[in-house]
Structure formats: C-alpha cells, structure tokens
Amino acid sequence: MSILFSQEEVTERYVYERQMEARKEMSENIALNLLRKNMNVSEISECTQLPVARIKQLAKTL
C-alpha cells in the first residue's frame, strides 16, 4: 500500500487551513466593528477583502 501524503504534508495543510480560518474570522470581526461604526458596506468589503454579500449577512447579526 502506498502513502498518498507524508505526515509533513498533512501537517502543513492543517496549519494552512487553520491560518486561513483565523484570517477569515479576523476579517469578519473587523467588518462587524466597522458596521457598528456605520461604515459603508462597499468600503468595508474593500478594507477586509470580504464579499459584500458576506458583510450584509454579518450586518443582520447586529
């Protein structure tokens, strides 16, 4: 039986995925803070690189 991925590759992928999730979470927290300050949705999108649709979803949670 052959090994598809080495343990190192699996670990690197796991770390990468966790970093991407953390960045998304941070961007969403920033977007929420900016929404609370009544900043324009398109400007928030530009600053956070989040899609306008996601920012609108976040706005509904406030």
ABEGO torsion letter per residue (X at the ends): XBBABBAAAAAAAAAAAAAAAAAAAAAAAAAAAAAAAGBBAAAAAAAAGBBAAAAAAAAAAX
